[in-house]
Amino acid sequence: MRKQFRRSRLTSAIARVLLVDDNPTSRLTLQTVLEAGGYDVDAAASAAEAVGKMDRREYELVLSDLQMESPEAGLQVIAHARMMEYQPATALITAYHQGRDPSRDRAVLIEPQDVPGLLTKVANLISERATRRLERELRQAHAGC
């Protein structure tokens, strides 16, 4: 009985990730990698599907392919995520930068071919989000005193 309780507590602590990619092979591969890394992953095949999922469930991280049904679909997903009250971390997934300088882009560009790098970036983004959220809650608590 004790083991089951520990497992259920652990399961509820897993970070939720929304993965958005219109390519079924890429989506399934990345979902498998993220789940093997210990994340609870929901997948969406379009910007519209991703928006609906974000409106129904809270995510710690939203990862979106840059280009899907339109060249700007990935940016639209990220923009919607940033408007959510729960403020998930966000990143774009792309196999190529198309002349973009990742250091100058507000959205983090993650290359899916680098699996260890992908998992490290995902962990860092989720950690940074948790830190920002904690700092915000502490500021609110001090403002109320």
Residue pairs with C-beta under 8 A, 6 or more apart in sequence:
14 38
14 39
14 40
15 39
15 40
15 60
15 61
15 126
16 39
16 40
16 41
16 42
16 57
16 58
16 59
16 60
16 61
17 34
17 39
17 40
17 41
17 42
17 59
17 60
17 61
17 62
17 63
17 122
18 41
18 42
18 43
18 44
18 50
18 53
18 54
18 57
18 59
18 61
18 62
18 63
18 81
18 88
19 27
19 30
19 31
19 34
19 41
19 42
19 43
19 44
19 63
19 64
20 43
20 44
20 45
20 46
20 47
20 49
20 50
20 62
20 63
20 64
20 65
20 68
20 74
20 77
21 27
21 30
21 43
21 45
21 64
21 65
21 68
21 93
22 45
22 46
22 65
22 68
22 69
22 73
23 65
24 45
26 65
26 112
27 43
27 45
28 43
29 112
30 63
30 93
30 112
30 118
31 41
31 43
33 115
33 118
33 119
34 41
34 119
34 122
35 41
37 119
37 122
37 123
39 122
42 53
42 57
42 59
44 50
44 52
44 53
46 68
46 69
46 73
47 64
47 68
47 69
47 70
47 73
47 74
47 76
47 77
47 80
50 62
50 64
50 77
50 80
51 77
51 80
53 59
54 62
54 80
54 81
54 84
54 88
58 84
58 86
58 88
59 81
59 86
59 88
60 88
60 89
60 126
60 129
60 130
61 88
61 89
61 90
61 91
61 122
61 125
61 126
61 129
62 77
62 78
62 81
62 88
62 89
62 90
62 91
63 90
63 91
63 92
63 93
63 110
63 122
64 73
64 74
64 77
64 78
64 81
64 90
64 91
64 92
64 93
65 73
65 74
65 92
65 93
65 94
66 74
66 75
66 92
66 93
66 94
66 98
66 109
67 73
67 74
67 94
68 74
74 92
74 94
75 92
75 107
78 90
78 91
78 92
78 107
81 88
81 90
82 90
87 129
87 132
87 133
88 129
89 125
89 126
89 128
89 129
90 107
90 108
90 125
91 107
91 108
91 109
91 110
91 121
91 122
91 125
92 105
92 107
92 108
92 109
92 110
93 109
93 110
93 111
93 112
94 109
94 110
94 111
95 111
95 112
95 113
97 109
100 109
102 108
102 109
108 121
108 125
110 117
110 118
110 121
110 122
111 117
111 118
112 118
